[in-house]
Amino acid sequence: MNTVNDNKTPESLSKGGRIISAGSFANRLDLLVFAVYATKPFRYVEAQTFAAEGSYPTIGKYLRDLLELGLLEKTSKCKYQATRKAKQLFGANA
């Protein structure tokens, strides 16, 4: 019996002790793909418009999660870009 994954379903996964839905994961992934292939740093509103579904607080949570994981970095107070690590994960030019 596998006690580590007994409470998890294929539709969810754990992040920092909380369960996130498959849809929430997909939105984070969409945001990361957008960041990796963006030709210049992007703003919060561009992330919401082109990459992920959700309210401002939800998009903010996605951005913070990706910053925490080292996949995004801030280039200024309100602009973000993918890190070299993120670009390498997707085989994009770093």
N, C-alpha and C positions, 0 to 999 in steps of 0.2 A: 504494500500500500504506500503510495506516495503522499506523504503528509504536507509537503511543501506546496503543492498545487491543488490540494483538495477543494479550496474555496474559490478557485478561479475557473472561469469558463473561457472558451475560445473567443467570445465576444468582448472580453475585457482583459486588462493587464494592470499590474501594480506599478505605481510610480510614487516613490517616497511614502509608502505605507497606505496610499489610497488607490482605489480601483478606478481606472478610466475606461470609458466605453470604446468600442471599436471606431465609432464615428468621431469621437474626440481625438483618438490616435490618428485617424485618417486626416483630420483637419491640421494637426501638427505636422504630419508628413507633407501635406500639400503646401503648407507654409514653408517648410524647409526646402522643398524642391524649388519653390518660387525664389527663395533667397539664394540658393546655389546658382541658379541660372540668371539671376538679375544682373544686368550689366553695370549697375551702380547701386550705392546704398539706397535703401527704401525707407519710406516713412510708414508709420502705424496704419494710416488710412489706406495706403496702397496695399498693405498686407490684407486688410479687411476687404478691399475691393476685388483684388485679383487672386488671393490665395486661400483664405479660410473663411468659413461661415461662422457668424457669431456676433455678439454685442461687443462694444469696446472693452468691457471688463474681461470678457472671454478671450478676445484676441490678445489682450495684455497678459493674461495667464499663459497663453501659448508661447508668446515671445519670452516671458520670464523663464518658462520651462526650458526652452531651447538655449537661452543664455546660460542657465544653470548647468546644462549638459555640455557646454563648450562648443555648441554647434552654430551659435550666432554670437556676434559681438556688436557693441554700440560704436558707431563712428562719430556720433555727436549726441547731444541731449535727446534728439528725436529721430535719429536714423540708425538703421541696422544693416548688417551684411553678414553673409555666411563666413564662417571661419575656414581656414585651410583644411582643418579636420573634416568639416562637413563636405567640402568640395571633393576631397579625396574619397569619401564614402560613395559619392555618386560618379566618380571618374571624370569630374569636370576639371578644367584647367585651374590650377590653384594659383 
